[in-house]
Amino acid sequence: MREQILDGKLILPAKDKFTTALGDKYTRLASNLFKSLWFAYLRNKGSINSVFWSEAFDNAKVFNQVLISLSAAGWIDSHSIPARNWAEMSLREDKLLEFVDIEELEQVRAFNKYRQYVLEDTTSTLTQATRINGQVKDTGITREGFMKAGNTRFQYDQILMDKHSKAIQLNLTKSMDKIALTCPNLRHDKASYDVISVEILDYHLNCNDMFTRGDNFNDSRGRAISSCLSKVANPISCKDFRALLVIPEA
């Protein structure tokens, strides 16, 4: 278990016992539920929607068995307000601390968050993927140009980035700076968004890598939604980095 946590790949505890008790179908669902809990913890020590997962199981008895088992083993906290049809669950940090110390856990969160938000050099292949109501479908819209644009490799002008690094950093962290005025404890989290953003800025100041925007998805009107929008320092939503774009010669 310690190795799984340090690798950032925590899987459903006692999975074989779930398989024996519930069968393969519900064990796969339980594994996906636990993975979602783990990712929510890595992201912001957050929770997941229990109502969504109850509907995914489509069997209240089995779903409750999974929750009771994980809760009894000390892995999760679960809260609900039936009158509002609201419920959520989250991973218990004190359980994780049975296997690693707090510094190791913060490092795992920081590394995985960094990996989630840093730009990459990925291949764009999608031409007909359209997002509608949270689902990806083929609606007949084809965008060959979006796919090709997603494969255009780029870099950033590091000389100008270094010259204006203080201003760029302020723009990257300004939303968290405002939140920190009311929640100062966020500044003590090594995996907070602003800390990761500053580390990514430092990475771009010192690397010679090239990047791509990656896959694009169509919206319902056929417009491009780039997968790089979720990344810190992407050239679409970050004006500072858009101004620093450098397209290498072929």
C-alpha positions in Angstrom: 0.0 0.0 0.0 2.9 2.4 0.8 4.4 1.9 -2.7 1.0 2.5 -4.3 0.6 5.8 -2.5 4.1 7.0 -3.3 3.6 6.1 -6.9 0.3 8.0 -7.0 -1.6 4.9 -8.1 -3.6 3.8 -5.2 -6.1 1.0 -6.0 -9.1 -0.5 -4.3 -7.9 -2.2 -1.0 -8.7 -5.9 -0.6 -9.9 -6.0 -4.2 -9.9 -9.8 -4.3 -12.4 -9.8 -1.4 -14.7 -7.5 -3.3 -14.5 -9.8 -6.3 -15.5 -12.8 -4.1 -18.4 -11.0 -2.5 -19.7 -8.9 -5.4 -18.4 -10.4 -8.6 -16.4 -8.8 -11.4 -19.0 -6.2 -12.6 -19.4 -4.5 -9.2 -15.8 -4.8 -8.3 -14.9 -2.8 -11.5 -17.4 -0.2 -10.4 -16.0 -0.2 -6.9 -12.4 0.2 -8.3 -13.5 3.1 -10.4 -15.2 4.7 -7.4 -12.1 4.4 -5.3 -9.9 5.8 -8.1 -12.2 8.8 -8.3 -11.9 9.2 -4.5 -8.1 9.1 -4.8 -8.0 11.6 -7.7 -10.3 14.0 -5.8 -7.9 13.8 -2.8 -4.8 14.4 -5.0 -6.5 17.3 -6.7 -7.6 19.3 -3.6 -8.4 16.9 -0.8 -11.9 17.0 -2.2 -15.0 14.8 -2.3 -17.1 13.0 -4.9 -20.8 12.9 -5.6 -22.3 9.8 -3.9 -25.6 10.2 -5.8 -23.8 9.9 -9.1 -22.1 6.7 -8.0 -25.3 5.2 -6.6 -26.9 5.6 -10.0 -23.8 4.1 -11.7 -24.1 1.0 -9.5 -27.9 0.8 -10.2 -28.2 -1.5 -7.1 -28.6 0.3 -3.8 -27.9 -2.8 -1.8 -24.5 -3.5 -3.4 -23.6 0.2 -3.4 -24.2 0.4 0.4 -22.2 -2.7 0.9 -19.2 -1.1 -0.8 -19.6 2.1 1.3 -20.0 0.2 4.5 -17.0 -1.9 3.8 -14.7 1.1 2.9 -16.0 3.1 5.9 -15.6 0.2 8.4 -12.0 -0.2 7.2 -11.4 3.5 7.8 -10.9 4.5 4.2 -13.8 6.9 3.6 -16.1 9.5 5.2 -19.6 9.7 3.8 -22.2 12.4 4.4 -25.7 12.8 3.1 -28.8 15.0 3.3 -31.7 12.8 2.1 -34.2 15.7 2.0 -32.0 17.5 -0.5 -31.0 14.3 -2.4 -27.4 15.2 -1.7 -24.5 13.0 -0.6 -20.8 13.0 -0.9 -17.8 10.9 0.2 -14.1 11.6 0.6 -10.9 9.7 1.3 -9.7 9.9 4.9 -6.2 11.4 5.2 -5.6 9.8 8.5 -5.9 6.4 6.9 -3.3 7.3 4.3 -1.0 8.5 7.1 -0.9 4.9 8.4 1.4 4.1 5.4 3.3 7.4 4.7 4.1 10.5 6.6 2.6 14.0 5.9 5.7 15.3 4.0 5.6 12.2 1.7 1.9 12.7 1.1 2.3 16.3 0.3 5.0 15.5 -2.2 2.8 12.9 -3.9 0.0 15.4 -4.2 2.3 18.1 -5.5 4.0 15.8 -8.1 0.7 14.5 -9.4 -0.8 18.0 -9.6 2.3 19.2 -11.4 2.0 16.4 -13.9 -1.7 17.2 -14.4 -1.1 20.8 -15.2 2.1 21.0 -17.2 2.1 21.2 -21.0 3.2 18.2 -23.0 4.2 17.2 -26.5 1.3 15.0 -27.3 -0.2 13.9 -30.6 -3.6 15.2 -31.7 -5.7 12.5 -33.5 -9.3 13.5 -33.0 -11.4 15.0 -35.9 -15.0 14.0 -35.0 -15.1 14.1 -31.2 -17.9 16.4 -30.0 -18.7 17.2 -26.4 -22.4 17.4 -25.5 -23.6 17.5 -22.0 -20.4 16.1 -20.6 -20.3 13.2 -23.1 -18.1 12.8 -26.2 -20.0 11.7 -29.3 -19.7 11.7 -33.1 -22.4 14.0 -34.4 -21.1 14.2 -37.9 -19.0 17.3 -37.4 -15.5 16.8 -38.8 -12.6 19.2 -38.1 -9.4 18.0 -39.8 -7.9 21.5 -39.3 -8.4 21.3 -35.5 -6.5 18.0 -35.4 -3.6 19.5 -37.5 -3.5 22.6 -35.4 -3.2 20.5 -32.2 0.0 19.0 -33.6 1.7 22.3 -34.2 4.8 22.3 -31.9 5.8 25.5 -30.1 8.1 27.0 -27.5 8.2 30.2 -25.4 10.6 33.1 -25.6 12.6 32.5 -22.4 14.5 35.8 -22.6 11.3 37.8 -22.5 9.7 35.4 -20.0 12.6 36.0 -17.6 12.4 39.7 -18.1 8.7 39.8 -17.1 8.7 36.8 -14.8 7.4 38.7 -11.8 4.4 40.1 -13.7 3.7 36.7 -15.2 3.8 35.0 -11.8 1.4 37.5 -10.4 -1.1 36.8 -13.2 -0.7 33.1 -12.7 -1.5 33.3 -9.0 -3.8 36.2 -8.7 -7.0 34.1 -8.3 -5.4 32.2 -5.4 -4.0 35.4 -4.0 -7.6 36.6 -3.6 -8.7 33.4 -2.0 -5.8 33.3 0.4 -7.0 36.6 1.9 -10.0 34.6 3.4 -8.3 31.2 3.6 -4.6 31.8 4.5 -4.1 28.1 5.4 -4.0 27.4 1.7 -0.6 28.9 1.5 0.7 26.0 3.6 -0.3 23.4 1.1 2.6 22.4 -1.2 0.1 21.1 -3.7 -2.0 24.3 -4.0 -2.7 25.6 -7.4 -0.5 28.7 -7.0 2.5 26.8 -5.7 2.3 24.4 -8.7 1.8 27.3 -11.1 5.0 29.0 -9.8 6.9 25.7 -10.2 5.6 25.3 -13.8 6.7 28.9 -14.6 10.2 28.0 -13.3 10.1 24.9 -15.5 9.3 26.9 -18.6 12.1 29.4 -17.7 14.7 26.6 -17.7 13.6 23.9 -20.2 14.2 23.6 -23.9 11.2 21.4 -24.6 8.6 21.9 -27.2 4.9 21.5 -26.7 1.6 20.9 -28.6 -1.9 21.8 -27.7 -3.0 18.2 -28.1 -6.5 16.9 -29.0 -9.3 19.3 -29.8 -12.9 18.5 -29.1 -15.8 20.2 -30.9 -18.6 21.9 -29.0 -22.2 21.6 -30.2 -21.6 24.4 -32.7 -18.4 22.9 -34.1 -16.0 25.2 -32.4 -12.7 23.9 -31.0 -12.2 23.1 -27.3 -8.5 22.4 -26.9 -7.4 19.8 -24.3 -4.5 22.2 -23.3 -7.0 24.6 -21.7 -6.7 22.6 -18.5 -2.9 23.2 -18.4 -1.1 26.1 -16.6 0.7 28.3 -19.1 -1.3 27.3 -22.1 -1.2 29.8 -24.9 -5.0 30.0 -25.4 -6.2 31.3 -22.0 -2.9 32.7 -20.7 -2.3 36.0 -22.5 1.2 36.3 -21.1 2.3 33.0 -22.6 0.4 33.7 -25.9 2.6 36.8 -26.2 5.7 34.6 -25.7 4.9 32.0 -28.4 7.7 30.9 -30.6 7.0 28.5 -33.5 10.3 26.7 -34.5 11.2 26.5 -38.2 10.6 23.2 -39.9 
